[in-house]
């Protein structure tokens, strides 16, 4: 499993966990799972990238996700695909 996080203005906002078959998005503030469709409002194109995650290395994935909303920084927390 690969765990990434988003950071905005120095604050951790989301944890995103990926496996080759699935992904989950967790709010850092509440611990609640976030629906992918709702996440798309902040990161347009996320679902397309997340559903083809096996096509990317970790660094390529972070690079692609970083392009979706420049107000957020994506960082590698742990693991890999």
Phi and psi restraints in degrees (range 20) as a CNS / XPLOR table:
assign (resid 1 and name C) (resid 2 and name N)
       (resid 2 and name CA) (resid 2 and name C) 1.0 -109.2 20.0 2
assign (resid 2 and name N) (resid 2 and name CA)
       (resid 2 and name C) (resid 3 and name N) 1.0 127.7 20.0 2
assign (resid 2 and name C) (resid 3 and name N)
       (resid 3 and name CA) (resid 3 and name C) 1.0 -114.5 20.0 2
assign (resid 3 and name N) (resid 3 and name CA)
       (resid 3 and name C) (resid 4 and name N) 1.0 125.2 20.0 2
assign (resid 3 and name C) (resid 4 and name N)
       (resid 4 and name CA) (resid 4 and name C) 1.0 -119.5 20.0 2
assign (resid 4 and name N) (resid 4 and name CA)
       (resid 4 and name C) (resid 5 and name N) 1.0 163.3 20.0 2
assign (resid 4 and name C) (resid 5 and name N)
       (resid 5 and name CA) (resid 5 and name C) 1.0 -136.0 20.0 2
assign (resid 5 and name N) (resid 5 and name CA)
       (resid 5 and name C) (resid 6 and name N) 1.0 156.2 20.0 2
assign (resid 5 and name C) (resid 6 and name N)
       (resid 6 and name CA) (resid 6 and name C) 1.0 -107.1 20.0 2
assign (resid 6 and name N) (resid 6 and name CA)
       (resid 6 and name C) (resid 7 and name N) 1.0 149.4 20.0 2
assign (resid 6 and name C) (resid 7 and name N)
       (resid 7 and name CA) (resid 7 and name C) 1.0 -136.6 20.0 2
assign (resid 7 and name N) (resid 7 and name CA)
       (resid 7 and name C) (resid 8 and name N) 1.0 132.5 20.0 2
assign (resid 7 and name C) (resid 8 and name N)
       (resid 8 and name CA) (resid 8 and name C) 1.0 -131.1 20.0 2
assign (resid 8 and name N) (resid 8 and name CA)
       (resid 8 and name C) (resid 9 and name N) 1.0 124.7 20.0 2
assign (resid 8 and name C) (resid 9 and name N)
       (resid 9 and name CA) (resid 9 and name C) 1.0 54.1 20.0 2
assign (resid 9 and name N) (resid 9 and name CA)
       (resid 9 and name C) (resid 10 and name N) 1.0 38.2 20.0 2
assign (resid 9 and name C) (resid 10 and name N)
       (resid 10 and name CA) (resid 10 and name C) 1.0 81.1 20.0 2
assign (resid 10 and name N) (resid 10 and name CA)
       (resid 10 and name C) (resid 11 and name N) 1.0 8.4 20.0 2
assign (resid 10 and name C) (resid 11 and name N)
       (resid 11 and name CA) (resid 11 and name C) 1.0 -117.7 20.0 2
assign (resid 11 and name N) (resid 11 and name CA)
       (resid 11 and name C) (resid 12 and name N) 1.0 130.0 20.0 2
assign (resid 11 and name C) (resid 12 and name N)
       (resid 12 and name CA) (resid 12 and name C) 1.0 -68.8 20.0 2
assign (resid 12 and name N) (resid 12 and name CA)
       (resid 12 and name C) (resid 13 and name N) 1.0 130.4 20.0 2
assign (resid 12 and name C) (resid 13 and name N)
       (resid 13 and name CA) (resid 13 and name C) 1.0 -113.9 20.0 2
assign (resid 13 and name N) (resid 13 and name CA)
       (resid 13 and name C) (resid 14 and name N) 1.0 -48.7 20.0 2
assign (resid 13 and name C) (resid 14 and name N)
       (resid 14 and name CA) (resid 14 and name C) 1.0 -134.2 20.0 2
assign (resid 14 and name N) (resid 14 and name CA)
       (resid 14 and name C) (resid 15 and name N) 1.0 146.4 20.0 2
assign (resid 14 and name C) (resid 15 and name N)
       (resid 15 and name CA) (resid 15 and name C) 1.0 -107.6 20.0 2
assign (resid 15 and name N) (resid 15 and name CA)
       (resid 15 and name C) (resid 16 and name N) 1.0 133.4 20.0 2
assign (resid 15 and name C) (resid 16 and name N)
       (resid 16 and name CA) (resid 16 and name C) 1.0 -126.1 20.0 2
assign (resid 16 and name N) (resid 16 and name CA)
       (resid 16 and name C) (resid 17 and name N) 1.0 121.3 20.0 2
assign (resid 16 and name C) (resid 17 and name N)
       (resid 17 and name CA) (resid 17 and name C) 1.0 -107.8 20.0 2
assign (resid 17 and name N) (resid 17 and name CA)
       (resid 17 and name C) (resid 18 and name N) 1.0 132.7 20.0 2
assign (resid 17 and name C) (resid 18 and name N)
       (resid 18 and name CA) (resid 18 and name C) 1.0 -122.4 20.0 2
assign (resid 18 and name N) (resid 18 and name CA)
       (resid 18 and name C) (resid 19 and name N) 1.0 138.8 20.0 2
assign (resid 18 and name C) (resid 19 and name N)
       (resid 19 and name CA) (resid 19 and name C) 1.0 -120.3 20.0 2
assign (resid 19 and name N) (resid 19 and name CA)
       (resid 19 and name C) (resid 20 and name N) 1.0 177.8 20.0 2
assign (resid 19 and name C) (resid 20 and name N)
       (resid 20 and name CA) (resid 20 and name C) 1.0 -67.1 20.0 2
assign (resid 20 and name N) (resid 20 and name CA)
       (resid 20 and name C) (resid 21 and name N) 1.0 -22.3 20.0 2
assign (resid 20 and name C) (resid 21 and name N)
       (resid 21 and name CA) (resid 21 and name C) 1.0 -105.4 20.0 2
assign (resid 21 and name N) (resid 21 and name CA)
       (resid 21 and name C) (resid 22 and name N) 1.0 -19.1 20.0 2
assign (resid 21 and name C) (resid 22 and name N)
       (resid 22 and name CA) (resid 22 and name C) 1.0 -155.7 20.0 2
assign (resid 22 and name N) (resid 22 and name CA)
       (resid 22 and name C) (resid 23 and name N) 1.0 175.6 20.0 2
assign (resid 22 and name C) (resid 23 and name N)
       (resid 23 and name CA) (resid 23 and name C) 1.0 -150.0 20.0 2
assign (resid 23 and name N) (resid 23 and name CA)
       (resid 23 and name C) (resid 24 and name N) 1.0 158.4 20.0 2
assign (resid 23 and name C) (resid 24 and name N)
       (resid 24 and name CA) (resid 24 and name C) 1.0 -140.6 20.0 2
assign (resid 24 and name N) (resid 24 and name CA)
       (resid 24 and name C) (resid 25 and name N) 1.0 151.4 20.0 2
assign (resid 24 and name C) (resid 25 and name N)
       (resid 25 and name CA) (resid 25 and name C) 1.0 -125.3 20.0 2
assign (resid 25 and name N) (resid 25 and name CA)
       (resid 25 and name C) (resid 26 and name N) 1.0 126.0 20.0 2
assign (resid 25 and name C) (resid 26 and name N)
       (resid 26 and name CA) (resid 26 and name C) 1.0 -123.2 20.0 2
assign (resid 26 and name N) (resid 26 and name CA)
       (resid 26 and name C) (resid 27 and name N) 1.0 134.7 20.0 2
assign (resid 26 and name C) (resid 27 and name N)
       (resid 27 and name CA) (resid 27 and name C) 1.0 -72.5 20.0 2
assign (resid 27 and name N) (resid 27 and name CA)
       (resid 27 and name C) (resid 28 and name N) 1.0 127.7 20.0 2
assign (resid 27 and name C) (resid 28 and name N)
       (resid 28 and name CA) (resid 28 and name C) 1.0 -65.7 20.0 2
assign (resid 28 and name N) (resid 28 and name CA)
       (resid 28 and name C) (resid 29 and name N) 1.0 -38.0 20.0 2
assign (resid 28 and name C) (resid 29 and name N)
       (resid 29 and name CA) (resid 29 and name C) 1.0 -68.4 20.0 2
assign (resid 29 and name N) (resid 29 and name CA)
       (resid 29 and name C) (resid 30 and name N) 1.0 -40.6 20.0 2
assign (resid 29 and name C) (resid 30 and name N)
       (resid 30 and name CA) (resid 30 and name C) 1.0 -112.0 20.0 2
assign (resid 30 and name N) (resid 30 and name CA)
       (resid 30 and name C) (resid 31 and name N) 1.0 -18.9 20.0 2
assign (resid 30 and name C) (resid 31 and name N)
       (resid 31 and name CA) (resid 31 and name C) 1.0 79.1 20.0 2
assign (resid 31 and name N) (resid 31 and name CA)
       (resid 31 and name C) (resid 32 and name N) 1.0 1.7 20.0 2
assign (resid 31 and name C) (resid 32 and name N)
       (resid 32 and name CA) (resid 32 and name C) 1.0 -81.0 20.0 2
assign (resid 32 and name N) (resid 32 and name CA)
       (resid 32 and name C) (resid 33 and name N) 1.0 146.4 20.0 2
assign (resid 32 and name C) (resid 33 and name N)
       (resid 33 and name CA) (resid 33 and name C) 1.0 -74.1 20.0 2
assign (resid 33 and name N) (resid 33 and name CA)
       (resid 33 and name C) (resid 34 and name N) 1.0 141.8 20.0 2
assign (resid 33 and name C) (resid 34 and name N)
       (resid 34 and name CA) (resid 34 and name C) 1.0 -108.7 20.0 2
assign (resid 34 and name N) (resid 34 and name CA)
       (resid 34 and name C) (resid 35 and name N) 1.0 133.7 20.0 2
assign (resid 34 and name C) (resid 35 and name N)
       (resid 35 and name CA) (resid 35 and name C) 1.0 -66.0 20.0 2
assign (resid 35 and name N) (resid 35 and name CA)
       (resid 35 and name C) (resid 36 and name N) 1.0 137.1 20.0 2
assign (resid 35 and name C) (resid 36 and name N)
       (resid 36 and name CA) (resid 36 and name C) 1.0 -60.2 20.0 2
assign (resid 36 and name N) (resid 36 and name CA)
       (resid 36 and name C) (resid 37 and name N) 1.0 -35.5 20.0 2
assign (resid 36 and name C) (resid 37 and name N)
       (resid 37 and name CA) (resid 37 and name C) 1.0 -64.7 20.0 2
assign (resid 37 and name N) (resid 37 and name CA)
       (resid 37 and name C) (resid 38 and name N) 1.0 -40.7 20.0 2
assign (resid 37 and name C) (resid 38 and name N)
       (resid 38 and name CA) (resid 38 and name C) 1.0 -66.2 20.0 2
assign (resid 38 and name N) (resid 38 and name CA)
       (resid 38 and name C) (resid 39 and name N) 1.0 -37.9 20.0 2
assign (resid 38 and name C) (resid 39 and name N)
       (resid 39 and name CA) (resid 39 and name C) 1.0 -64.0 20.0 2
assign (resid 39 and name N) (resid 39 and name CA)
       (resid 39 and name C) (resid 40 and name N) 1.0 -32.6 20.0 2
assign (resid 39 and name C) (resid 40 and name N)
       (resid 40 and name CA) (resid 40 and name C) 1.0 -60.4 20.0 2
assign (resid 40 and name N) (resid 40 and name CA)
       (resid 40 and name C) (resid 41 and name N) 1.0 -26.4 20.0 2
assign (resid 40 and name C) (resid 41 and name N)
       (resid 41 and name CA) (resid 41 and name C) 1.0 -64.5 20.0 2
assign (resid 41 and name N) (resid 41 and name CA)
       (resid 41 and name C) (resid 42 and name N) 1.0 -33.5 20.0 2
assign (resid 41 and name C) (resid 42 and name N)
       (resid 42 and name CA) (resid 42 and name C) 1.0 -88.0 20.0 2
assign (resid 42 and name N) (resid 42 and name CA)
       (resid 42 and name C) (resid 43 and name N) 1.0 -37.6 20.0 2
assign (resid 42 and name C) (resid 43 and name N)
       (resid 43 and name CA) (resid 43 and name C) 1.0 -125.2 20.0 2
assign (resid 43 and name N) (resid 43 and name CA)
       (resid 43 and name C) (resid 44 and name N) 1.0 76.2 20.0 2
assign (resid 43 and name C) (resid 44 and name N)
       (resid 44 and name CA) (resid 44 and name C) 1.0 -57.6 20.0 2
assign (resid 44 and name N) (resid 44 and name CA)
       (resid 44 and name C) (resid 45 and name N) 1.0 127.9 20.0 2
assign (resid 44 and name C) (resid 45 and name N)
       (resid 45 and name CA) (resid 45 and name C) 1.0 99.8 20.0 2
assign (resid 45 and name N) (resid 45 and name CA)
       (resid 45 and name C) (resid 46 and name N) 1.0 -4.9 20.0 2
assign (resid 45 and name C) (resid 46 and name N)
       (resid 46 and name CA) (resid 46 and name C) 1.0 -57.4 20.0 2
assign (resid 46 and name N) (resid 46 and name CA)
       (resid 46 and name C) (resid 47 and name N) 1.0 -46.7 20.0 2
assign (resid 46 and name C) (resid 47 and name N)
       (resid 47 and name CA) (resid 47 and name C) 1.0 -61.0 20.0 2
assign (resid 47 and name N) (resid 47 and name CA)
       (resid 47 and name C) (resid 48 and name N) 1.0 -41.5 20.0 2
assign (resid 47 and name C) (resid 48 and name N)
       (resid 48 and name CA) (resid 48 and name C) 1.0 -60.2 20.0 2
assign (resid 48 and name N) (resid 48 and name CA)
       (resid 48 and name C) (resid 49 and name N) 1.0 -42.1 20.0 2
assign (resid 48 and name C) (resid 49 and name N)
       (resid 49 and name CA) (resid 49 and name C) 1.0 -70.2 20.0 2
assign (resid 49 and name N) (resid 49 and name CA)
       (resid 49 and name C) (resid 50 and name N) 1.0 -46.0 20.0 2
assign (resid 49 and name C) (resid 50 and name N)
       (resid 50 and name CA) (resid 50 and name C) 1.0 -64.2 20.0 2
assign (resid 50 and name N) (resid 50 and name CA)
       (resid 50 and name C) (resid 51 and name N) 1.0 -33.3 20.0 2
assign (resid 50 and name C) (resid 51 and name N)
       (resid 51 and name CA) (resid 51 and name C) 1.0 -81.4 20.0 2
assign (resid 51 and name N) (resid 51 and name CA)
       (resid 51 and name C) (resid 52 and name N) 1.0 -6.8 20.0 2
assign (resid 51 and name C) (resid 52 and name N)
       (resid 52 and name CA) (resid 52 and name C) 1.0 -121.8 20.0 2
assign (resid 52 and name N) (resid 52 and name CA)
       (resid 52 and name C) (resid 53 and name N) 1.0 30.3 20.0 2
assign (resid 52 and name C) (resid 53 and name N)
       (resid 53 and name CA) (resid 53 and name C) 1.0 -58.5 20.0 2
assign (resid 53 and name N) (resid 53 and name CA)
       (resid 53 and name C) (resid 54 and name N) 1.0 -30.0 20.0 2
assign (resid 53 and name C) (resid 54 and name N)
       (resid 54 and name CA) (resid 54 and name C) 1.0 -67.7 20.0 2
assign (resid 54 and name N) (resid 54 and name CA)
       (resid 54 and name C) (resid 55 and name N) 1.0 -11.2 20.0 2
assign (resid 54 and name C) (resid 55 and name N)
       (resid 55 and name CA) (resid 55 and name C) 1.0 -82.8 20.0 2
assign (resid 55 and name N) (resid 55 and name CA)
       (resid 55 and name C) (resid 56 and name N) 1.0 -3.9 20.0 2
assign (resid 55 and name C) (resid 56 and name N)
       (resid 56 and name CA) (resid 56 and name C) 1.0 -120.7 20.0 2
assign (resid 56 and name N) (resid 56 and name CA)
       (resid 56 and name C) (resid 57 and name N) 1.0 148.8 20.0 2
assign (resid 56 and name C) (resid 57 and name N)
       (resid 57 and name CA) (resid 57 and name C) 1.0 -80.0 20.0 2
assign (resid 57 and name N) (resid 57 and name CA)
       (resid 57 and name C) (resid 58 and name N) 1.0 169.3 20.0 2
assign (resid 57 and name C) (resid 58 and name N)
       (resid 58 and name CA) (resid 58 and name C) 1.0 -58.1 20.0 2
assign (resid 58 and name N) (resid 58 and name CA)
       (resid 58 and name C) (resid 59 and name N) 1.0 -46.2 20.0 2
assign (resid 58 and name C) (resid 59 and name N)
       (resid 59 and name CA) (resid 59 and name C) 1.0 -66.9 20.0 2
assign (resid 59 and name N) (resid 59 and name CA)
       (resid 59 and name C) (resid 60 and name N) 1.0 -38.1 20.0 2
assign (resid 59 and name C) (resid 60 and name N)
       (resid 60 and name CA) (resid 60 and name C) 1.0 -65.2 20.0 2
assign (resid 60 and name N) (resid 60 and name CA)
       (resid 60 and name C) (resid 61 and name N) 1.0 -40.4 20.0 2
assign (resid 60 and name C) (resid 61 and name N)
       (resid 61 and name CA) (resid 61 and name C) 1.0 -62.2 20.0 2
assign (resid 61 and name N) (resid 61 and name CA)
       (resid 61 and name C) (resid 62 and name N) 1.0 -46.8 20.0 2
assign (resid 61 and name C) (resid 62 and name N)
       (resid 62 and name CA) (resid 62 and name C) 1.0 -61.3 20.0 2
assign (resid 62 and name N) (resid 62 and name CA)
       (resid 62 and name C) (resid 63 and name N) 1.0 -41.2 20.0 2
assign (resid 62 and name C) (resid 63 and name N)
       (resid 63 and name CA) (resid 63 and name C) 1.0 -61.0 20.0 2
assign (resid 63 and name N) (resid 63 and name CA)
       (resid 63 and name C) (resid 64 and name N) 1.0 -44.9 20.0 2
assign (resid 63 and name C) (resid 64 and name N)
       (resid 64 and name CA) (resid 64 and name C) 1.0 -64.8 20.0 2
assign (resid 64 and name N) (resid 64 and name CA)
       (resid 64 and name C) (resid 65 and name N) 1.0 -45.7 20.0 2
assign (resid 64 and name C) (resid 65 and name N)
       (resid 65 and name CA) (resid 65 and name C) 1.0 -64.3 20.0 2
assign (resid 65 and name N) (resid 65 and name CA)
       (resid 65 and name C) (resid 66 and name N) 1.0 -34.5 20.0 2
assign (resid 65 and name C) (resid 66 and name N)
       (resid 66 and name CA) (resid 66 and name C) 1.0 -64.4 20.0 2
assign (resid 66 and name N) (resid 66 and name CA)
       (resid 66 and name C) (resid 67 and name N) 1.0 -24.2 20.0 2
assign (resid 66 and name C) (resid 67 and name N)
       (resid 67 and name CA) (resid 67 and name C) 1.0 -77.2 20.0 2
assign (resid 67 and name N) (resid 67 and name CA)
       (resid 67 and name C) (resid 68 and name N) 1.0 -15.7 20.0 2
assign (resid 67 and name C) (resid 68 and name N)
       (resid 68 and name CA) (resid 68 and name C) 1.0 -74.7 20.0 2
assign (resid 68 and name N) (resid 68 and name CA)
       (resid 68 and name C) (resid 69 and name N) 1.0 -31.2 20.0 2
assign (resid 68 and name C) (resid 69 and name N)
       (resid 69 and name CA) (resid 69 and name C) 1.0 -157.5 20.0 2
assign (resid 69 and name N) (resid 69 and name CA)
       (resid 69 and name C) (resid 70 and name N) 1.0 106.4 20.0 2
assign (resid 69 and name C) (resid 70 and name N)
       (resid 70 and name CA) (resid 70 and name C) 1.0 -70.5 20.0 2
assign (resid 70 and name N) (resid 70 and name CA)
       (resid 70 and name C) (resid 71 and name N) 1.0 -7.1 20.0 2
assign (resid 70 and name C) (resid 71 and name N)
       (resid 71 and name CA) (resid 71 and name C) 1.0 -77.5 20.0 2
assign (resid 71 and name N) (resid 71 and name CA)
       (resid 71 and name C) (resid 72 and name N) 1.0 -12.7 20.0 2
assign (resid 71 and name C) (resid 72 and name N)
       (resid 72 and name CA) (resid 72 and name C) 1.0 -115.4 20.0 2
assign (resid 72 and name N) (resid 72 and name CA)
       (resid 72 and name C) (resid 73 and name N) 1.0 147.6 20.0 2
assign (resid 72 and name C) (resid 73 and name N)
       (resid 73 and name CA) (resid 73 and name C) 1.0 -108.6 20.0 2
assign (resid 73 and name N) (resid 73 and name CA)
       (resid 73 and name C) (resid 74 and name N) 1.0 133.4 20.0 2
assign (resid 73 and name C) (resid 74 and name N)
       (resid 74 and name CA) (resid 74 and name C) 1.0 -101.2 20.0 2
assign (resid 74 and name N) (resid 74 and name CA)
       (resid 74 and name C) (resid 75 and name N) 1.0 138.9 20.0 2
assign (resid 74 and name C) (resid 75 and name N)
       (resid 75 and name CA) (resid 75 and name C) 1.0 -137.9 20.0 2
assign (resid 75 and name N) (resid 75 and name CA)
       (resid 75 and name C) (resid 76 and name N) 1.0 148.8 20.0 2
assign (resid 75 and name C) (resid 76 and name N)
       (resid 76 and name CA) (resid 76 and name C) 1.0 -81.9 20.0 2
assign (resid 76 and name N) (resid 76 and name CA)
       (resid 76 and name C) (resid 77 and name N) 1.0 124.8 20.0 2
assign (resid 76 and name C) (resid 77 and name N)
       (resid 77 and name CA) (resid 77 and name C) 1.0 -95.6 20.0 2
assign (resid 77 and name N) (resid 77 and name CA)
       (resid 77 and name C) (resid 78 and name N) 1.0 -53.6 20.0 2
assign (resid 77 and name C) (resid 78 and name N)
       (resid 78 and name CA) (resid 78 and name C) 1.0 -164.9 20.0 2
assign (resid 78 and name N) (resid 78 and name CA)
       (resid 78 and name C) (resid 79 and name N) 1.0 165.4 20.0 2
assign (resid 78 and name C) (resid 79 and name N)
       (resid 79 and name CA) (resid 79 and name C) 1.0 76.5 20.0 2
assign (resid 79 and name N) (resid 79 and name CA)
       (resid 79 and name C) (resid 80 and name N) 1.0 -168.4 20.0 2
assign (resid 79 and name C) (resid 80 and name N)
       (resid 80 and name CA) (resid 80 and name C) 1.0 -164.0 20.0 2
assign (resid 80 and name N) (resid 80 and name CA)
       (resid 80 and name C) (resid 81 and name N) 1.0 177.9 20.0 2
